[in-house]
Amino acid sequence: MAMTDSEFHQLADEMFQAIDNAIEQAIDEQDADIDIDASGNVLQLEFPDTSKIVINKQEPLHQIWVATKFGGYHFSFVEGRWIDERNGGEFMPFVIDSIQRQGDIQLSL
């Protein structure tokens, strides 16, 4: 059964909130240097070297897109999980790994 737009936004917002909470915790516990800018359908993370990770909702496709300095990735909600359409990787482990690689910050979710 196809997902509705409101279901998509609820699921995506839950992921955005989980990332935001984990980053706030890392800032508190590790004195992590990362700026978070959440605006509308976009969550932007900026690191001390000015590189960014941009996570945005693609409502027409019901996907979450992630742009890192290593490339762009598209995640679809499949069987209860956000999965990369190209390599089958899961969204949250990918985001945690990307933040580690790009900003040397350990997140725990």
Gaussian input, Z-matrix of N, CA and C with variables (Angstrom, degrees):
# hf/3-21g

backbone

0 1
 N
 C     1     B1
 C     2     B2     1     A1
 N     3     B3     2     A2     1     D1
 C     4     B4     3     A3     2     D2
 C     5     B5     4     A4     3     D3
 N     6     B6     5     A5     4     D4
 C     7     B7     6     A6     5     D5
 C     8     B8     7     A7     6     D6
 N     9     B9     8     A8     7     D7
 C    10    B10     9     A9     8     D8
 C    11    B11    10    A10     9     D9
 N    12    B12    11    A11    10    D10
 C    13    B13    12    A12    11    D11
 C    14    B14    13    A13    12    D12
 N    15    B15    14    A14    13    D13
 C    16    B16    15    A15    14    D14
 C    17    B17    16    A16    15    D15
 N    18    B18    17    A17    16    D16
 C    19    B19    18    A18    17    D17
 C    20    B20    19    A19    18    D18
 N    21    B21    20    A20    19    D19
 C    22    B22    21    A21    20    D20
 C    23    B23    22    A22    21    D21
 N    24    B24    23    A23    22    D22
 C    25    B25    24    A24    23    D23
 C    26    B26    25    A25    24    D24
 N    27    B27    26    A26    25    D25
 C    28    B28    27    A27    26    D26
 C    29    B29    28    A28    27    D27
 N    30    B30    29    A29    28    D28
 C    31    B31    30    A30    29    D29
 C    32    B32    31    A31    30    D30
 N    33    B33    32    A32    31    D31
 C    34    B34    33    A33    32    D32
 C    35    B35    34    A34    33    D33
 N    36    B36    35    A35    34    D34
 C    37    B37    36    A36    35    D35
 C    38    B38    37    A37    36    D36
 N    39    B39    38    A38    37    D37
 C    40    B40    39    A39    38    D38
 C    41    B41    40    A40    39    D39
 N    42    B42    41    A41    40    D40
 C    43    B43    42    A42    41    D41
 C    44    B44    43    A43    42    D42
 N    45    B45    44    A44    43    D43
 C    46    B46    45    A45    44    D44
 C    47    B47    46    A46    45    D45
 N    48    B48    47    A47    46    D46
 C    49    B49    48    A48    47    D47
 C    50    B50    49    A49    48    D48
 N    51    B51    50    A50    49    D49
 C    52    B52    51    A51    50    D50
 C    53    B53    52    A52    51    D51
 N    54    B54    53    A53    52    D52
 C    55    B55    54    A54    53    D53
 C    56    B56    55    A55    54    D54
 N    57    B57    56    A56    55    D55
 C    58    B58    57    A57    56    D56
 C    59    B59    58    A58    57    D57
 N    60    B60    59    A59    58    D58
 C    61    B61    60    A60    59    D59
 C    62    B62    61    A61    60    D60
 N    63    B63    62    A62    61    D61
 C    64    B64    63    A63    62    D62
 C    65    B65    64    A64    63    D63
 N    66    B66    65    A65    64    D64
 C    67    B67    66    A66    65    D65
 C    68    B68    67    A67    66    D66
 N    69    B69    68    A68    67    D67
 C    70    B70    69    A69    68    D68
 C    71    B71    70    A70    69    D69
 N    72    B72    71    A71    70    D70
 C    73    B73    72    A72    71    D71
 C    74    B74    73    A73    72    D72
 N    75    B75    74    A74    73    D73
 C    76    B76    75    A75    74    D74
 C    77    B77    76    A76    75    D75
 N    78    B78    77    A77    76    D76
 C    79    B79    78    A78    77    D77
 C    80    B80    79    A79    78    D78
 N    81    B81    80    A80    79    D79
 C    82    B82    81    A81    80    D80
 C    83    B83    82    A82    81    D81
 N    84    B84    83    A83    82    D82
 C    85    B85    84    A84    83    D83
 C    86    B86    85    A85    84    D84
 N    87    B87    86    A86    85    D85
 C    88    B88    87    A87    86    D86
 C    89    B89    88    A88    87    D87
 N    90    B90    89    A89    88    D88
 C    91    B91    90    A90    89    D89
 C    92    B92    91    A91    90    D90
 N    93    B93    92    A92    91    D91
 C    94    B94    93    A93    92    D92
 C    95    B95    94    A94    93    D93
 N    96    B96    95    A95    94    D94
 C    97    B97    96    A96    95    D95
 C    98    B98    97    A97    96    D96
 N    99    B99    98    A98    97    D97
 C   100   B100    99    A99    98    D98
 C   101   B101   100   A100    99    D99
 N   102   B102   101   A101   100   D100
 C   103   B103   102   A102   101   D101
 C   104   B104   103   A103   102   D102
 N   105   B105   104   A104   103   D103
 C   106   B106   105   A105   104   D104
 C   107   B107   106   A106   105   D105
 N   108   B108   107   A107   106   D106
 C   109   B109   108   A108   107   D107
 C   110   B110   109   A109   108   D108
 N   111   B111   110   A110   109   D109
 C   112   B112   111   A111   110   D110
 C   113   B113   112   A112   111   D111
 N   114   B114   113   A113   112   D112
 C   115   B115   114   A114   113   D113
 C   116   B116   115   A115   114   D114
 N   117   B117   116   A116   115   D115
 C   118   B118   117   A117   116   D116
 C   119   B119   118   A118   117   D117
 N   120   B120   119   A119   118   D118
 C   121   B121   120   A120   119   D119
 C   122   B122   121   A121   120   D120
 N   123   B123   122   A122   121   D121
 C   124   B124   123   A123   122   D122
 C   125   B125   124   A124   123   D123
 N   126   B126   125   A125   124   D124
 C   127   B127   126   A126   125   D125
 C   128   B128   127   A127   126   D126
 N   129   B129   128   A128   127   D127
 C   130   B130   129   A129   128   D128
 C   131   B131   130   A130   129   D129
 N   132   B132   131   A131   130   D130
 C   133   B133   132   A132   131   D131
 C   134   B134   133   A133   132   D132
 N   135   B135   134   A134   133   D133
 C   136   B136   135   A135   134   D134
 C   137   B137   136   A136   135   D135
 N   138   B138   137   A137   136   D136
 C   139   B139   138   A138   137   D137
 C   140   B140   139   A139   138   D138
 N   141   B141   140   A140   139   D139
 C   142   B142   141   A141   140   D140
 C   143   B143   142   A142   141   D141
 N   144   B144   143   A143   142   D142
 C   145   B145   144   A144   143   D143
 C   146   B146   145   A145   144   D144
 N   147   B147   146   A146   145   D145
 C   148   B148   147   A147   146   D146
 C   149   B149   148   A148   147   D147
 N   150   B150   149   A149   148   D148
 C   151   B151   150   A150   149   D149
 C   152   B152   151   A151   150   D150
 N   153   B153   152   A152   151   D151
 C   154   B154   153   A153   152   D152
 C   155   B155   154   A154   153   D153
 N   156   B156   155   A155   154   D154
 C   157   B157   156   A156   155   D155
 C   158   B158   157   A157   156   D156
 N   159   B159   158   A158   157   D157
 C   160   B160   159   A159   158   D158
 C   161   B161   160   A160   159   D159
 N   162   B162   161   A161   160   D160
 C   163   B163   162   A162   161   D161
 C   164   B164   163   A163   162   D162
 N   165   B165   164   A164   163   D163
 C   166   B166   165   A165   164   D164
 C   167   B167   166   A166   165   D165
 N   168   B168   167   A167   166   D166
 C   169   B169   168   A168   167   D167
 C   170   B170   169   A169   168   D168
 N   171   B171   170   A170   169   D169
 C   172   B172   171   A171   170   D170
 C   173   B173   172   A172   171   D171
 N   174   B174   173   A173   172   D172
 C   175   B175   174   A174   173   D173
 C   176   B176   175   A175   174   D174
 N   177   B177   176   A176   175   D175
 C   178   B178   177   A177   176   D176
 C   179   B179   178   A178   177   D177
 N   180   B180   179   A179   178   D178
 C   181   B181   180   A180   179   D179
 C   182   B182   181   A181   180   D180
 N   183   B183   182   A182   181   D181
 C   184   B184   183   A183   182   D182
 C   185   B185   184   A184   183   D183
 N   186   B186   185   A185   184   D184
 C   187   B187   186   A186   185   D185
 C   188   B188   187   A187   186   D186
 N   189   B189   188   A188   187   D187
 C   190   B190   189   A189   188   D188
 C   191   B191   190   A190   189   D189
 N   192   B192   191   A191   190   D190
 C   193   B193   192   A192   191   D191
 C   194   B194   193   A193   192   D192
 N   195   B195   194   A194   193   D193
 C   196   B196   195   A195   194   D194
 C   197   B197   196   A196   195   D195
 N   198   B198   197   A197   196   D196
 C   199   B199   198   A198   197   D197
 C   200   B200   199   A199   198   D198
 N   201   B201   200   A200   199   D199
 C   202   B202   201   A201   200   D200
 C   203   B203   202   A202   201   D201
 N   204   B204   203   A203   202   D202
 C   205   B205   204   A204   203   D203
 C   206   B206   205   A205   204   D204
 N   207   B207   206   A206   205   D205
 C   208   B208   207   A207   206   D206
 C   209   B209   208   A208   207   D207
 N   210   B210   209   A209   208   D208
 C   211   B211   210   A210   209   D209
 C   212   B212   211   A211   210   D210
 N   213   B213   212   A212   211   D211
 C   214   B214   213   A213   212   D212
 C   215   B215   214   A214   213   D213
 N   216   B216   215   A215   214   D214
 C   217   B217   216   A216   215   D215
 C   218   B218   217   A217   216   D216
 N   219   B219   218   A218   217   D217
 C   220   B220   219   A219   218   D218
 C   221   B221   220   A220   219   D219
 N   222   B222   221   A221   220   D220
 C   223   B223   222   A222   221   D221
 C   224   B224   223   A223   222   D222
 N   225   B225   224   A224   223   D223
 C   226   B226   225   A225   224   D224
 C   227   B227   226   A226   225   D225
 N   228   B228   227   A227   226   D226
 C   229   B229   228   A228   227   D227
 C   230   B230   229   A229   228   D228
 N   231   B231   230   A230   229   D229
 C   232   B232   231   A231   230   D230
 C   233   B233   232   A232   231   D231
 N   234   B234   233   A233   232   D232
 C   235   B235   234   A234   233   D233
 C   236   B236   235   A235   234   D234
 N   237   B237   236   A236   235   D235
 C   238   B238   237   A237   236   D236
 C   239   B239   238   A238   237   D237
 N   240   B240   239   A239   238   D238
 C   241   B241   240   A240   239   D239
 C   242   B242   241   A241   240   D240
 N   243   B243   242   A242   241   D241
 C   244   B244   243   A243   242   D242
 C   245   B245   244   A244   243   D243
 N   246   B246   245   A245   244   D244
 C   247   B247   246   A246   245   D245
 C   248   B248   247   A247   246   D246
 N   249   B249   248   A248   247   D247
 C   250   B250   249   A249   248   D248
 C   251   B251   250   A250   249   D249
 N   252   B252   251   A251   250   D250
 C   253   B253   252   A252   251   D251
 C   254   B254   253   A253   252   D252
 N   255   B255   254   A254   253   D253
 C   256   B256   255   A255   254   D254
 C   257   B257   256   A256   255   D255
 N   258   B258   257   A257   256   D256
 C   259   B259   258   A258   257   D257
 C   260   B260   259   A259   258   D258
 N   261   B261   260   A260   259   D259
 C   262   B262   261   A261   260   D260
 C   263   B263   262   A262   261   D261
 N   264   B264   263   A263   262   D262
 C   265   B265   264   A264   263   D263
 C   266   B266   265   A265   264   D264
 N   267   B267   266   A266   265   D265
 C   268   B268   267   A267   266   D266
 C   269   B269   268   A268   267   D267
 N   270   B270   269   A269   268   D268
 C   271   B271   270   A270   269   D269
 C   272   B272   271   A271   270   D270
 N   273   B273   272   A272   271   D271
 C   274   B274   273   A273   272   D272
 C   275   B275   274   A274   273   D273
 N   276   B276   275   A275   274   D274
 C   277   B277   276   A276   275   D275
 C   278   B278   277   A277   276   D276
 N   279   B279   278   A278   277   D277
 C   280   B280   279   A279   278   D278
 C   281   B281   280   A280   279   D279
 N   282   B282   281   A281   280   D280
 C   283   B283   282   A282   281   D281
 C   284   B284   283   A283   282   D282
 N   285   B285   284   A284   283   D283
 C   286   B286   285   A285   284   D284
 C   287   B287   286   A286   285   D285
 N   288   B288   287   A287   286   D286
 C   289   B289   288   A288   287   D287
 C   290   B290   289   A289   288   D288
 N   291   B291   290   A290   289   D289
 C   292   B292   291   A291   290   D290
 C   293   B293   292   A292   291   D291
 N   294   B294   293   A293   292   D292
 C   295   B295   294   A294   293   D293
 C   296   B296   295   A295   294   D294
 N   297   B297   296   A296   295   D295
 C   298   B298   297   A297   296   D296
 C   299   B299   298   A298   297   D297
 N   300   B300   299   A299   298   D298
 C   301   B301   300   A300   299   D299
 C   302   B302   301   A301   300   D300
 N   303   B303   302   A302   301   D301
 C   304   B304   303   A303   302   D302
 C   305   B305   304   A304   303   D303
 N   306   B306   305   A305   304   D304
 C   307   B307   306   A306   305   D305
 C   308   B308   307   A307   306   D306
 N   309   B309   308   A308   307   D307
 C   310   B310   309   A309   308   D308
 C   311   B311   310   A310   309   D309
 N   312   B312   311   A311   310   D310
 C   313   B313   312   A312   311   D311
 C   314   B314   313   A313   312   D312
 N   315   B315   314   A314   313   D313
 C   316   B316   315   A315   314   D314
 C   317   B317   316   A316   315   D315
 N   318   B318   317   A317   316   D316
 C   319   B319   318   A318   317   D317
 C   320   B320   319   A319   318   D318
 N   321   B321   320   A320   319   D319
 C   322   B322   321   A321   320   D320
 C   323   B323   322   A322   321   D321
 N   324   B324   323   A323   322   D322
 C   325   B325   324   A324   323   D323
 C   326   B326   325   A325   324   D324

   B1=1.4438
   B2=1.5212
   B3=1.3027
   B4=1.4606
   B5=1.5266
   B6=1.3019
   B7=1.4507
   B8=1.5258
   B9=1.3262
   B10=1.4604
   B11=1.5292
   B12=1.3358
   B13=1.4647
   B14=1.5228
   B15=1.3302
   B16=1.4716
   B17=1.5270
   B18=1.3297
   B19=1.4677
   B20=1.5301
   B21=1.3301
   B22=1.4631
   B23=1.5231
   B24=1.3295
   B25=1.4654
   B26=1.5285
   B27=1.3205
   B28=1.4620
   B29=1.5279
   B30=1.3270
   B31=1.4626
   B32=1.5313
   B33=1.3134
   B34=1.4679
   B35=1.5314
   B36=1.3307
   B37=1.4645
   B38=1.5272
   B39=1.3340
   B40=1.4652
   B41=1.5288
   B42=1.3242
   B43=1.4628
   B44=1.5216
   B45=1.3397
   B46=1.4638
   B47=1.5325
   B48=1.3334
   B49=1.4678
   B50=1.5199
   B51=1.3262
   B52=1.4648
   B53=1.5269
   B54=1.3344
   B55=1.4689
   B56=1.5257
   B57=1.3205
   B58=1.4657
   B59=1.5303
   B60=1.3290
   B61=1.4681
   B62=1.5280
   B63=1.3301
   B64=1.4644
   B65=1.5240
   B66=1.3343
   B67=1.4636
   B68=1.5257
   B69=1.3322
   B70=1.4691
   B71=1.5316
   B72=1.3303
   B73=1.4650
   B74=1.5261
   B75=1.3390
   B76=1.4688
   B77=1.5261
   B78=1.3293
   B79=1.4635
   B80=1.5278
   B81=1.3286
   B82=1.4659
   B83=1.5252
   B84=1.3365
   B85=1.4630
   B86=1.5250
   B87=1.3425
   B88=1.4610
   B89=1.5199
   B90=1.3225
   B91=1.4585
   B92=1.5398
   B93=1.3306
   B94=1.4670
   B95=1.5287
   B96=1.3076
   B97=1.4620
   B98=1.5212
   B99=1.3093
   B100=1.4643
   B101=1.5210
   B102=1.3026
   B103=1.4608
   B104=1.5150
   B105=1.3284
   B106=1.4583
   B107=1.5220
   B108=1.3174
   B109=1.4594
   B110=1.5225
   B111=1.3204
   B112=1.4651
   B113=1.5165
   B114=1.3179
   B115=1.4487
   B116=1.5152
   B117=1.3297
   B118=1.4634
   B119=1.5141
   B120=1.3123
   B121=1.4673
   B122=1.5226
   B123=1.3488
   B124=1.4615
   B125=1.5273
   B126=1.3218
   B127=1.4568
   B128=1.5228
   B129=1.3358
   B130=1.4630
   B131=1.5192
   B132=1.3196
   B133=1.4565
   B134=1.5194
   B135=1.3377
   B136=1.4682
   B137=1.5157
   B138=1.3397
   B139=1.4512
   B140=1.5230
   B141=1.3471
   B142=1.4697
   B143=1.5279
   B144=1.3323
   B145=1.4690
   B146=1.5266
   B147=1.3264
   B148=1.4755
   B149=1.5256
   B150=1.3361
   B151=1.4646
   B152=1.5265
   B153=1.3291
   B154=1.4585
   B155=1.5167
   B156=1.3226
   B157=1.4552
   B158=1.5193
   B159=1.3242
   B160=1.4579
   B161=1.5270
   B162=1.3230
   B163=1.4673
   B164=1.5183
   B165=1.3231
   B166=1.4636
   B167=1.5193
   B168=1.3247
   B169=1.4663
   B170=1.5263
   B171=1.3058
   B172=1.4602
   B173=1.5279
   B174=1.3323
   B175=1.4631
   B176=1.5260
   B177=1.3429
   B178=1.4799
   B179=1.5336
   B180=1.3333
   B181=1.4635
   B182=1.5256
   B183=1.3365
   B184=1.4703
   B185=1.5246
   B186=1.3296
   B187=1.4603
   B188=1.5218
   B189=1.3385
   B190=1.4598
   B191=1.5171
   B192=1.3365
   B193=1.4531
   B194=1.5189
   B195=1.3393
   B196=1.4552
   B197=1.5221
   B198=1.3356
   B199=1.4668
   B200=1.5236
   B201=1.3387
   B202=1.4610
   B203=1.5288
   B204=1.3278
   B205=1.4652
   B206=1.5248
   B207=1.3351
   B208=1.4648
   B209=1.5252
   B210=1.3422
   B211=1.4614
   B212=1.5150
   B213=1.3220
   B214=1.4591
   B215=1.5199
   B216=1.3294
   B217=1.4598
   B218=1.5187
   B219=1.3248
   B220=1.4625
   B221=1.5232
   B222=1.3374
   B223=1.4582
   B224=1.5131
   B225=1.3384
   B226=1.4633
   B227=1.5191
   B228=1.3315
   B229=1.4642
   B230=1.5250
   B231=1.3367
   B232=1.4578
   B233=1.5262
   B234=1.3167
   B235=1.4682
   B236=1.5255
   B237=1.3356
   B238=1.4561
   B239=1.5128
   B240=1.3388
   B241=1.4712
   B242=1.5224
   B243=1.3336
   B244=1.4656
   B245=1.5293
   B246=1.3411
   B247=1.4647
   B248=1.5320
   B249=1.3455
   B250=1.4668
   B251=1.5261
   B252=1.3202
   B253=1.4698
   B254=1.5179
   B255=1.3357
   B256=1.4588
   B257=1.5174
   B258=1.3451
   B259=1.4670
   B260=1.5301
   B261=1.3348
   B262=1.4597
   B263=1.5160
   B264=1.3447
   B265=1.4607
   B266=1.5230
   B267=1.3349
   B268=1.4639
   B269=1.5205
   B270=1.3339
   B271=1.4575
   B272=1.5321
   B273=1.3227
   B274=1.4644
   B275=1.5237
   B276=1.3344
   B277=1.4751
   B278=1.5324
   B279=1.3345
   B280=1.4657
   B281=1.5253
   B282=1.3307
   B283=1.4666
   B284=1.5255
   B285=1.3331
   B286=1.4657
   B287=1.5257
   B288=1.3369
   B289=1.4636
   B290=1.5313
   B291=1.3256
   B292=1.4711
   B293=1.5219
   B294=1.3302
   B295=1.4697
   B296=1.5290
   B297=1.3270
   B298=1.4663
   B299=1.5335
   B300=1.3288
   B301=1.4762
   B302=1.5202
   B303=1.3245
   B304=1.4616
   B305=1.5287
   B306=1.3477
   B307=1.4501
   B308=1.5115
   B309=1.3507
   B310=1.4515
   B311=1.5294
   B312=1.3342
   B313=1.4559
   B314=1.5256
   B315=1.3364
   B316=1.4638
   B317=1.5247
   B318=1.3148
   B319=1.4627
   B320=1.5158
   B321=1.3265
   B322=1.4624
   B323=1.5263
   B324=1.3207
   B325=1.4759
   B326=1.5130
   A1=109.94
   A2=117.07
   A3=121.94
   A4=111.00
   A5=115.38
   A6=122.48
   A7=109.64
   A8=116.73
   A9=120.24
   A10=109.02
   A11=116.10
   A12=119.85
   A13=111.10
   A14=117.23
   A15=119.12
   A16=111.08
   A17=118.30
   A18=120.95
   A19=110.17
   A20=115.94
   A21=120.51
   A22=110.66
   A23=116.74
   A24=120.03
   A25=111.58
   A26=117.38
   A27=120.09
   A28=110.59
   A29=116.94
   A30=121.18
   A31=111.35
   A32=116.65
   A33=120.42
   A34=110.38
   A35=116.91
   A36=120.29
   A37=111.35
   A38=117.19
   A39=120.54
   A40=110.31
   A41=117.38
   A42=120.91
   A43=110.53
   A44=117.01
   A45=120.73
   A46=109.75
   A47=116.90
   A48=121.37
   A49=110.64
   A50=117.41
   A51=121.04
   A52=110.52
   A53=116.99
   A54=120.90
   A55=109.52
   A56=116.40
   A57=121.49
   A58=110.30
   A59=117.16
   A60=121.21
   A61=111.45
   A62=117.15
   A63=121.38
   A64=110.96
   A65=116.74
   A66=120.00
   A67=110.31
   A68=116.93
   A69=119.84
   A70=110.12
   A71=116.85
   A72=121.05
   A73=110.45
   A74=117.57
   A75=121.51
   A76=110.65
   A77=116.85
   A78=120.43
   A79=109.30
   A80=116.45
   A81=121.00
   A82=112.25
   A83=117.05
   A84=120.92
   A85=113.68
   A86=117.19
   A87=120.50
   A88=112.22
   A89=116.35
   A90=120.69
   A91=109.28
   A92=115.17
   A93=121.76
   A94=109.82
   A95=115.32
   A96=121.51
   A97=108.42
   A98=115.47
   A99=120.94
   A100=107.65
   A101=116.09
   A102=121.04
   A103=109.28
   A104=115.61
   A105=121.72
   A106=108.41
   A107=115.45
   A108=120.24
   A109=107.93
   A110=115.35
   A111=120.55
   A112=107.79
   A113=115.07
   A114=119.12
   A115=108.78
   A116=115.44
   A117=120.03
   A118=111.72
   A119=115.76
   A120=121.57
   A121=113.25
   A122=117.16
   A123=120.61
   A124=110.84
   A125=115.39
   A126=122.84
   A127=105.88
   A128=115.39
   A129=120.31
   A130=109.63
   A131=116.40
   A132=123.36
   A133=108.12
   A134=116.38
   A135=119.51
   A136=109.07
   A137=115.44
   A138=123.20
   A139=110.32
   A140=117.92
   A141=120.62
   A142=114.13
   A143=117.72
   A144=119.66
   A145=112.35
   A146=116.88
   A147=127.18
   A148=113.92
   A149=117.28
   A150=118.17
   A151=108.07
   A152=115.57
   A153=120.64
   A154=110.80
   A155=114.15
   A156=122.26
   A157=104.66
   A158=115.56
   A159=120.69
   A160=108.07
   A161=114.99
   A162=121.97
   A163=106.52
   A164=116.54
   A165=117.11
   A166=112.15
   A167=112.14
   A168=120.47
   A169=108.68
   A170=116.02
   A171=123.06
   A172=107.04
   A173=115.67
   A174=120.75
   A175=113.59
   A176=119.36
   A177=117.89
   A178=113.02
   A179=115.98
   A180=120.85
   A181=112.82
   A182=116.62
   A183=122.29
   A184=110.35
   A185=115.07
   A186=121.22
   A187=109.73
   A188=114.95
   A189=122.34
   A190=106.13
   A191=116.17
   A192=121.35
   A193=108.98
   A194=115.82
   A195=121.84
   A196=108.23
   A197=115.60
   A198=121.10
   A199=107.88
   A200=115.82
   A201=121.97
   A202=107.04
   A203=115.94
   A204=116.58
   A205=110.95
   A206=117.10
   A207=121.96
   A208=112.39
   A209=117.23
   A210=119.69
   A211=112.22
   A212=114.93
   A213=121.70
   A214=110.86
   A215=115.68
   A216=121.00
   A217=109.67
   A218=116.59
   A219=122.62
   A220=108.71
   A221=115.80
   A222=121.41
   A223=110.34
   A224=115.62
   A225=122.80
   A226=108.75
   A227=116.59
   A228=121.39
   A229=108.37
   A230=116.12
   A231=122.32
   A232=108.58
   A233=115.84
   A234=121.58
   A235=112.17
   A236=116.24
   A237=120.84
   A238=116.27
   A239=117.75
   A240=120.39
   A241=109.67
   A242=116.29
   A243=121.72
   A244=107.26
   A245=116.46
   A246=122.69
   A247=110.17
   A248=115.60
   A249=121.31
   A250=108.20
   A251=116.26
   A252=119.40
   A253=113.01
   A254=118.56
   A255=119.87
   A256=113.54
   A257=116.78
   A258=117.36
   A259=114.03
   A260=117.62
   A261=120.56
   A262=114.85
   A263=117.11
   A264=120.58
   A265=111.46
   A266=115.52
   A267=120.67
   A268=110.88
   A269=114.95
   A270=122.96
   A271=113.17
   A272=117.75
   A273=119.35
   A274=112.66
   A275=120.92
   A276=118.84
   A277=111.66
   A278=116.95
   A279=119.99
   A280=110.80
   A281=117.54
   A282=121.02
   A283=110.44
   A284=117.09
   A285=121.05
   A286=110.29
   A287=116.93
   A288=121.82
   A289=111.06
   A290=117.04
   A291=120.53
   A292=111.18
   A293=117.19
   A294=121.03
   A295=109.79
   A296=116.81
   A297=121.32
   A298=110.07
   A299=116.68
   A300=121.30
   A301=112.00
   A302=116.29
   A303=119.75
   A304=112.72
   A305=117.57
   A306=119.04
   A307=114.71
   A308=117.16
   A309=122.32
   A310=111.66
   A311=114.99
   A312=121.83
   A313=108.12
   A314=116.00
   A315=122.00
   A316=108.79
   A317=117.28
   A318=120.99
   A319=109.13
   A320=115.75
   A321=119.21
   A322=107.15
   A323=114.98
   A324=120.34
   A325=109.61
   D1=136.43
   D2=-176.68
   D3=-71.33
   D4=145.11
   D5=178.41
   D6=-78.87
   D7=142.74
   D8=175.70
   D9=-83.59
   D10=163.61
   D11=177.26
   D12=-60.07
   D13=-40.57
   D14=-178.44
   D15=-68.00
   D16=-36.67
   D17=175.47
   D18=-63.74
   D19=-43.58
   D20=178.40
   D21=-57.72
   D22=-49.41
   D23=-178.15
   D24=-62.91
   D25=-39.02
   D26=179.04
   D27=-63.05
   D28=-46.82
   D29=-179.71
   D30=-64.94
   D31=-44.06
   D32=-179.77
   D33=-66.28
   D34=-41.91
   D35=179.52
   D36=-62.39
   D37=-35.52
   D38=176.91
   D39=-62.35
   D40=-40.53
   D41=178.40
   D42=-67.49
   D43=-43.96
   D44=178.71
   D45=-58.80
   D46=-43.64
   D47=-178.32
   D48=-65.73
   D49=-40.09
   D50=178.99
   D51=-62.85
   D52=-41.26
   D53=178.31
   D54=-65.00
   D55=-47.54
   D56=-179.68
   D57=-57.62
   D58=-47.00
   D59=-179.90
   D60=-61.70
   D61=-43.02
   D62=-179.04
   D63=-65.68
   D64=-38.51
   D65=178.98
   D66=-68.36
   D67=-42.54
   D68=177.14
   D69=-58.64
   D70=-40.37
   D71=178.37
   D72=-64.96
   D73=-42.06
   D74=178.88
   D75=-64.37
   D76=-38.29
   D77=177.87
   D78=-62.19
   D79=-44.30
   D80=-179.93
   D81=-67.20
   D82=-46.05
   D83=-171.80
   D84=-84.32
   D85=-34.48
   D86=-173.72
   D87=-112.25
   D88=1.81
   D89=-172.97
   D90=53.75
   D91=38.94
   D92=-177.88
   D93=-62.69
   D94=140.92
   D95=179.69
   D96=-103.27
   D97=93.11
   D98=-178.70
   D99=-148.64
   D100=132.87
   D101=177.21
   D102=-100.49
   D103=135.22
   D104=179.10
   D105=-113.59
   D106=129.90
   D107=174.87
   D108=-129.25
   D109=108.91
   D110=178.01
   D111=-106.38
   D112=122.94
   D113=-179.32
   D114=-148.85
   D115=115.22
   D116=179.64
   D117=61.53
   D118=-121.62
   D119=-176.82
   D120=-93.77
   D121=13.10
   D122=-173.80
   D123=-125.81
   D124=135.15
   D125=171.96
   D126=-119.23
   D127=117.79
   D128=-176.35
   D129=-115.85
   D130=128.34
   D131=178.46
   D132=-112.62
   D133=126.78
   D134=179.75
   D135=-119.58
   D136=135.50
   D137=-175.70
   D138=-105.29
   D139=166.58
   D140=-176.82
   D141=-56.23
   D142=-30.04
   D143=179.34
   D144=-81.42
   D145=9.37
   D146=-179.15
   D147=71.43
   D148=3.24
   D149=174.09
   D150=-72.62
   D151=158.67
   D152=-176.20
   D153=-132.74
   D154=154.66
   D155=164.56
   D156=-118.52
   D157=125.13
   D158=-179.15
   D159=-114.99
   D160=124.73
   D161=179.94
   D162=-117.60
   D163=122.46
   D164=-179.84
   D165=-138.71
   D166=154.13
   D167=179.87
   D168=-87.57
   D169=132.05
   D170=175.03
   D171=-109.70
   D172=84.21
   D173=-173.27
   D174=-56.40
   D175=-45.61
   D176=-177.17
   D177=-58.57
   D178=-30.79
   D179=-178.49
   D180=-98.42
   D181=-7.90
   D182=-174.20
   D183=54.41
   D184=48.05
   D185=178.82
   D186=-127.60
   D187=159.93
   D188=168.04
   D189=-110.04
   D190=127.35
   D191=178.81
   D192=-106.32
   D193=140.23
   D194=179.48
   D195=-126.37
   D196=126.05
   D197=175.24
   D198=-113.06
   D199=122.84
   D200=176.26
   D201=-122.36
   D202=175.37
   D203=177.09
   D204=-72.99
   D205=-4.95
   D206=178.51
   D207=-97.45
   D208=-10.85
   D209=179.98
   D210=146.10
   D211=-179.48
   D212=179.94
   D213=-110.97
   D214=144.99
   D215=-174.66
   D216=-138.23
   D217=145.24
   D218=-178.83
   D219=-121.89
   D220=126.16
   D221=-178.05
   D222=-115.29
   D223=132.61
   D224=176.67
   D225=-114.89
   D226=150.56
   D227=179.58
   D228=-84.34
   D229=111.80
   D230=-176.16
   D231=-129.59
   D232=121.41
   D233=176.03
   D234=49.06
   D235=46.17
   D236=173.99
   D237=84.84
   D238=6.43
   D239=-178.94
   D240=-139.31
   D241=150.26
   D242=173.39
   D243=-85.44
   D244=117.63
   D245=-172.92
   D246=-121.91
   D247=136.37
   D248=175.72
   D249=-67.49
   D250=126.98
   D251=-175.36
   D252=-69.51
   D253=-18.82
   D254=-178.68
   D255=-93.17
   D256=-43.89
   D257=-173.38
   D258=-116.51
   D259=-0.20
   D260=176.90
   D261=77.30
   D262=4.64
   D263=179.73
   D264=-71.75
   D265=153.84
   D266=178.94
   D267=-87.11
   D268=148.36
   D269=-174.70
   D270=-58.73
   D271=-57.10
   D272=-171.43
   D273=-65.29
   D274=-45.63
   D275=175.01
   D276=-59.33
   D277=-35.76
   D278=178.26
   D279=-64.57
   D280=-45.67
   D281=-179.53
   D282=-63.96
   D283=-43.85
   D284=178.37
   D285=-58.82
   D286=-45.91
   D287=179.47
   D288=-64.46
   D289=-41.11
   D290=-179.19
   D291=-64.74
   D292=-41.16
   D293=178.68
   D294=-66.26
   D295=-38.15
   D296=176.62
   D297=-63.20
   D298=-48.53
   D299=-177.39
   D300=-67.43
   D301=-40.40
   D302=-172.60
   D303=-88.51
   D304=-31.84
   D305=-175.33
   D306=-122.64
   D307=1.42
   D308=-178.18
   D309=53.27
   D310=44.05
   D311=-179.67
   D312=-122.99
   D313=129.72
   D314=179.03
   D315=-90.18
   D316=122.34
   D317=174.27
   D318=-107.16
   D319=146.11
   D320=173.20
   D321=-123.66
   D322=122.68
   D323=-179.48
   D324=-121.78

